[in-house]
Amino acid sequence: MSWSKEFVELNKSKHDRDSFDCSEPELNLFIKTQAAKHMSAGISRTMVLPSAHPLLNQQFAICAFYTVAPSALARETLPIKHSKKLPKYPVPVFLLAQLAVHKELHGKGLGKITLIRALKYLWEVNQYMMAFAVVVDCLTDSAQSFYHKFGFEILCEHNGRTRMFLPMNTLEQLFND
Ligand SMILES: CC(C)(COP(=O)(O)OP(=O)(O)OC[C@H]1O[C@@H](n2cnc3c(N)ncnc32)[C@H](O)[C@@H]1OP(=O)(O)O)[C@@H](O)C(=O)NCCC(=O)NCCS
């Protein structure tokens, strides 16, 4: 399976959600049954990287996807070096709620591409509506080590998952050239 050039918004009639399998049942279920509903409800946006060529059903396979949503966190959960200049009410952040690559494409650099595209998307949103950081809630130790590799720091435990964050000013240095 080869992937196309651009991430686009998930479209139920164009993208074959049923064939997506990243080996994590929770993420598979999310893309198949919840991602489109959450977009209709206006609570998160899912961007997918379609296959370059359609399947027999004329839909495009999903090679990778990411889901983003606005969120907020308590100032006290941040390390002191980050929190000392912040006000005492919840701090706006962007939540990178989901990110996954089809298992047939693991190990080919697509996870890195997907993460960079997701961060670039959020950095662009930040030009219009600012947030302090990007946060991710890691489903597994493996996801945690993936995000750690790209500079995310551990923040706290949140709903049984490890919450990690990347300050927006780090993205500023990465993309604002
Ligand atoms: C985690 C996931 C997105 C990685 O995708 P991938 O396409 O296999 O990753 P890449 O090939 O782009 O790897 C990029 C880099 O991350 C590293 N990496 C990949 N998976 C890793 C992991 N689980 N832990 C640590 N490092 C990892 C690679 O070694 C590579 O390093 P390099 O640039 O030094 O060579 C993919 O395995 C996946 O979809 N897993 C299931 C869903 C999931 O756990 N999502 C995480 C968010 S909840």
The ligand as an SDF file (V2000), in Angstrom:
LIG
                    3D

 48 50  0  0  0  0  0  0  0  0999 V2000
    3.5330    4.4250   17.3050 C   0  0  0  0  0  0  0  0  0  0  0  0
    3.3700    4.4060   15.7840 C   0  0  0  0  0  0  0  0  0  0  0  0
    2.5270    5.6030   15.3680 C   0  0  0  0  0  0  0  0  0  0  0  0
    4.7720    4.5070   15.1380 C   0  0  0  0  0  0  0  0  0  0  0  0
    4.5970    4.5410   13.7290 O   0  0  0  0  0  0  0  0  0  0  0  0
    5.7350    4.0160   12.7190 P   0  0  0  0  0  0  0  0  0  0  0  0
    5.3330    4.4520   11.3590 O   0  0  0  0  0  0  0  0  0  0  0  0
    6.0060    2.5880   12.9390 O   0  0  0  0  0  0  0  0  0  0  0  0
    6.9890    4.8760   13.2260 O   0  0  0  0  0  0  0  0  0  0  0  0
    8.1880    5.4390   12.3330 P   0  0  0  0  0  0  0  0  0  0  0  0
    8.6080    4.3710   11.3560 O   0  0  0  0  0  0  0  0  0  0  0  0
    7.7940    6.7490   11.7550 O   0  0  0  0  0  0  0  0  0  0  0  0
    9.3100    5.6870   13.3860 O   0  0  0  0  0  0  0  0  0  0  0  0
    9.8300    6.9980   13.6230 C   0  0  0  0  0  0  0  0  0  0  0  0
   10.8600    6.8980   14.6940 C   0  0  0  0  0  0  0  0  0  0  0  0
   10.2010    6.5340   15.9100 O   0  0  0  0  0  0  0  0  0  0  0  0
   10.7600    5.3270   16.4040 C   0  0  0  0  0  0  0  0  0  0  0  0
    9.6540    4.5500   16.9530 N   0  0  0  0  0  0  0  0  0  0  0  0
    8.6240    3.9880   16.2850 C   0  0  0  0  0  0  0  0  0  0  0  0
    7.8010    3.3730   17.1510 N   0  0  0  0  0  0  0  0  0  0  0  0
    8.3470    3.5560   18.3710 C   0  0  0  0  0  0  0  0  0  0  0  0
    7.9890    3.1610   19.6650 C   0  0  0  0  0  0  0  0  0  0  0  0
    6.8840    2.4520   19.8950 N   0  0  0  0  0  0  0  0  0  0  0  0
    8.7940    3.5200   20.6960 N   0  0  0  0  0  0  0  0  0  0  0  0
    9.9190    4.2400   20.4870 C   0  0  0  0  0  0  0  0  0  0  0  0
   10.3180    4.6570   19.2680 N   0  0  0  0  0  0  0  0  0  0  0  0
    9.5360    4.3130   18.2460 C   0  0  0  0  0  0  0  0  0  0  0  0
   11.4180    4.6490   15.2140 C   0  0  0  0  0  0  0  0  0  0  0  0
   12.4800    3.8160   15.6110 O   0  0  0  0  0  0  0  0  0  0  0  0
   11.9050    5.8280   14.4050 C   0  0  0  0  0  0  0  0  0  0  0  0
   13.1450    6.2980   14.9250 O   0  0  0  0  0  0  0  0  0  0  0  0
   14.2660    6.9250   13.9340 P   0  0  0  0  0  0  0  0  0  0  0  0
   13.6310    8.1660   13.3220 O   0  0  0  0  0  0  0  0  0  0  0  0
   15.3940    7.2400   14.8550 O   0  0  0  0  0  0  0  0  0  0  0  0
   14.5540    5.8690   12.9250 O   0  0  0  0  0  0  0  0  0  0  0  0
    2.7470    3.0790   15.2800 C   0  0  0  0  0  0  0  0  0  0  0  0
    3.4780    1.9970   15.7770 O   0  0  0  0  0  0  0  0  0  0  0  0
    1.2800    2.8950   15.6770 C   0  0  0  0  0  0  0  0  0  0  0  0
    0.3790    3.3270   14.9680 O   0  0  0  0  0  0  0  0  0  0  0  0
    1.0570    2.1910   16.8060 N   0  0  0  0  0  0  0  0  0  0  0  0
   -0.2980    1.9030   17.2550 C   0  0  0  0  0  0  0  0  0  0  0  0
   -1.0230    3.1530   17.7380 C   0  0  0  0  0  0  0  0  0  0  0  0
   -0.2960    3.8960   18.8380 C   0  0  0  0  0  0  0  0  0  0  0  0
    0.2770    3.3210   19.7430 O   0  0  0  0  0  0  0  0  0  0  0  0
   -0.3430    5.2350   18.7440 N   0  0  0  0  0  0  0  0  0  0  0  0
    0.3400    6.1090   19.6760 C   0  0  0  0  0  0  0  0  0  0  0  0
   -0.5400    7.1790   20.1760 C   0  0  0  0  0  0  0  0  0  0  0  0
   -1.8300    6.6830   21.2950 S   0  0  0  0  0  0  0  0  0  0  0  0
  1  2  1  0
  2  3  1  0
  2  4  1  0
  2 36  1  0
  4  5  1  0
  5  6  1  0
  6  7  2  0
  6  8  1  0
  6  9  1  0
  9 10  1  0
 10 11  2  0
 10 12  1  0
 10 13  1  0
 13 14  1  0
 14 15  1  0
 15 16  1  0
 15 30  1  0
 16 17  1  0
 17 18  1  0
 17 28  1  0
 18 19  1  0
 18 27  1  0
 19 20  2  0
 20 21  1  0
 21 22  1  0
 21 27  2  0
 22 23  1  0
 22 24  2  0
 24 25  1  0
 25 26  2  0
 26 27  1  0
 28 29  1  0
 28 30  1  0
 30 31  1  0
 31 32  1  0
 32 33  2  0
 32 34  1  0
 32 35  1  0
 36 37  1  0
 36 38  1  0
 38 39  2  0
 38 40  1  0
 40 41  1  0
 41 42  1  0
 42 43  1  0
 43 44  2  0
 43 45  1  0
 45 46  1  0
 46 47  1  0
 47 48  1  0
M  END
$$$$
